[in-house]
Amino acid sequence: MKTLIVYSTISGNTKAVCERIYEALNTEKEIVNVKDSKNLKVDNYENVIVGFWCDKGTMDKDSIEFLKTLNNKNIYFLGTLGARPDSEHWNDVFENAKKLCSENNNFKDGLLIWGKISQKMQDMMKNFPAGHPHAVNPERIARWEAASTHPDENDFKKAEEFFTNLLNK
Ligand SMILES: Cc1cc2nc3c(=O)[nH]c(=O)nc-3n(C[C@H](O)[C@H](O)[C@H](O)COP(=O)(O)O)c2cc1C
């Protein structure tokens, strides 16, 4: 069974995790940035891992658009996000991704991995006025700090193990 990984990334977290998964797989495999997926012959693959970064509580737009090009595939997802792993938001993102991946395909399983918030994003939010829903506050700064070392080696190993258990021969 051939496996395709298509990842979307802005600051590199999702790319880094997907590359580690790619290296660990011992099946026929390919890895492609979603930006280069326009002419991809998806018919050649039975299994597709969609690597997304979380944007406003769900999959980023490029990943959603890519998913729409797929039909009847075995779909897995790997998402990265800045929220704390024990948060309600984390579970919501999982459910939202699961729903999108189930629409025209055979959703198999998914994994979320903690990812740091890029400096660019932090700088942008620092300019939001007080009262803005995403304005900087001590709780948010603590959350950025907690996420700042992720994905780390344990995260990479977790992702490798998760996908090799599911997909390796
Ligand atoms: C525009 C924007 C929106 C984001 N929205 C969320 C969000 O709703 N929930 C969350 O947990 N993280 C959110 N994040 C954080 C990213 O999902 C996280 O940093 C991710 O690991 C980035 O992946 P990348 O490095 O592959 O681009 C957001 C980041 C950006 C830039």
The ligand as an ORCA input file, in Angstrom:
! r2SCAN-3c Opt
* xyz 0 1
  C      -3.081     32.516     11.865
  C      -2.825     31.480     12.933
  C      -3.906     30.909     13.608
  C      -3.699     29.944     14.588
  N      -4.782     29.405     15.225
  C      -4.585     28.473     16.198
  C      -5.689     27.904     16.890
  O      -6.849     28.211     16.641
  N      -5.433     27.001     17.848
  C      -4.165     26.590     18.182
  O      -4.017     25.769     19.083
  N      -3.081     27.106     17.527
  C      -3.275     28.022     16.555
  N      -2.191     28.547     15.882
  C      -0.850     28.019     16.176
  C      -0.380     27.053     15.093
  O      -1.382     26.106     14.781
  C       0.885     26.300     15.554
  O       1.903     27.216     15.863
  C       1.348     25.319     14.482
  O       2.235     24.380     15.045
  C       2.017     26.016     13.307
  O       2.431     25.043     12.382
  P       3.547     25.332     11.271
  O       4.819     25.679     12.020
  O       3.656     24.050     10.526
  O       3.069     26.460     10.436
  C      -2.380     29.523     14.910
  C      -1.296     30.087     14.225
  C      -1.505     31.052     13.244
  C      -0.312     31.628     12.509
*
